[in-house]
């Protein structure tokens, strides 16, 4: 599989590691999904099969396989006789999703408070230290993308604390959709200006986990997740102003 030129939304990230042998459809799926979660392709953008074939150096079949998988995850929409586009959700659905997501993650964190180990807590604090360090970074892309990656790790450690693979697996799709909704709203690096609040939220979660205070852990996590809506709507407003609307 080949990548397009630098700066193209479908350009594959540089990697010094030999990839695991996988089907072409899976490789294309991973490539498109990563760019969608990073916000490289805004909501509502038409996805042209010929362009994707050329970008990834594959035939039509792996591209269609990838798009069908992404459509089941709510990231792209396949419109019969028309084509495919990046999903766009109305405000009410976005708000409903984050309320549901907050409840899910709050439950997981409350369970984690009762089951966590000291070693896991230390690892969680280490991950949060990386987020704390990002606050000093001058580059907004580094802050935004760095936070997205470290934040996923932060909450993955909490899932490990809870010790429930079925909860973690159920939550995985929600995390993907959360990243998608944050980063496809039209704003450039929307998370870059939110690191101080995000860091403070995480510190409250860690404190509750340290004290094994389940209700406080749930409350702090729910507030953290619901607070994401402010980032999205602020970013949407900023994007509209930037386009003169």
Residue pairs with C-beta under 8 A, 6 or more apart in sequence:
1 12
1 24
1 27
1 28
1 31
1 56
1 57
1 58
2 56
2 57
3 10
3 11
3 12
3 55
3 56
3 57
4 10
4 11
4 54
4 55
5 11
8 55
9 35
9 40
9 41
10 31
10 32
10 35
10 51
10 52
10 55
10 56
11 55
12 31
13 34
19 27
23 62
23 65
24 56
24 58
24 59
24 61
24 62
25 61
25 62
25 65
25 66
25 69
26 66
27 56
27 62
28 52
28 56
28 58
28 62
28 63
28 65
28 66
29 65
29 66
29 69
29 70
31 56
31 66
32 47
32 52
32 66
32 67
32 70
32 76
33 70
33 75
33 176
35 41
36 70
36 75
36 76
36 86
36 180
36 184
37 148
37 176
37 179
37 180
37 183
38 145
38 148
38 183
39 182
39 183
39 184
39 190
41 47
41 86
41 184
42 86
42 184
42 185
42 186
43 86
43 87
43 88
43 89
43 184
43 185
43 186
44 85
44 86
44 88
45 85
45 86
46 83
46 84
46 85
47 67
47 76
47 83
47 84
47 85
47 86
48 83
49 60
49 63
49 64
49 67
49 83
49 84
52 63
52 66
53 59
53 60
53 63
56 62
56 63
67 76
67 78
67 84
68 78
70 76
71 77
71 78
71 84
73 173
73 176
73 177
74 87
74 177
74 180
75 86
75 87
75 176
75 177
75 180
76 84
76 85
76 86
76 87
77 84
77 85
77 86
77 87
78 84
79 85
86 184
87 180
88 184
89 97
89 181
91 233
94 181
94 229
94 232
95 229
97 174
97 177
97 178
97 181
98 178
98 181
98 225
98 226
98 228
98 229
99 226
100 174
101 174
101 177
101 178
101 225
102 221
102 222
102 223
102 224
102 225
102 226
103 222
104 167
104 170
104 171
104 174
105 155
105 171
105 174
105 221
105 222
105 225
106 217
106 218
106 219
106 221
106 222
106 225
107 167
107 218
108 158
108 159
108 162
108 164
108 167
108 168
108 171
108 221
109 158
109 162
109 205
109 208
109 209
109 217
109 218
109 220
109 221
110 214
110 215
110 217
110 218
110 221
111 161
111 162
111 163
111 164
111 167
111 214
112 158
112 159
112 161
112 162
112 209
112 217
113 161
113 208
113 209
113 211
113 212
113 213
113 214
113 216
113 217
114 212
114 214
115 161
115 162
115 163
116 161
116 209
116 212
117 161
120 157
120 160
120 161
121 161
121 206
121 209
121 210
123 157
124 154
124 157
124 158
124 161
124 206
124 209
125 206
127 150
127 153
127 154
127 157
128 154
128 199
128 202
128 203
128 206
130 146
130 150
131 146
131 147
131 150
131 151
131 154
131 195
131 198
131 199
131 202
132 199
134 142
134 143
134 146
134 147
134 150
134 195
135 143
135 195
135 196
135 199
137 143
137 146
140 188
140 189
140 192
140 193
141 189
141 192
143 189
143 191
143 192
143 195
144 189
144 190
144 191
144 192
145 189
147 191
147 192
147 194
147 195
147 198
148 179
148 183
148 191
151 198
152 175
152 179
154 202
155 171
155 175
156 168
158 205
158 209
159 167
159 168
159 171
160 168
161 209
162 168
178 225
178 228
181 232
182 190
182 191
182 228
182 231
182 232
182 235
183 190
183 191
185 232
185 235
185 236
185 239
186 235
186 236
186 239
186 240
186 243
187 234
187 235
187 236
187 238
187 239
188 239
190 231
190 232
190 234
190 235
191 198
191 231
194 231
197 227
198 224
201 220
201 223
201 224
201 227
202 224
204 220
204 224
205 217
205 220
205 221
205 224
207 216
208 214
208 216
208 217
208 219
208 220
209 217
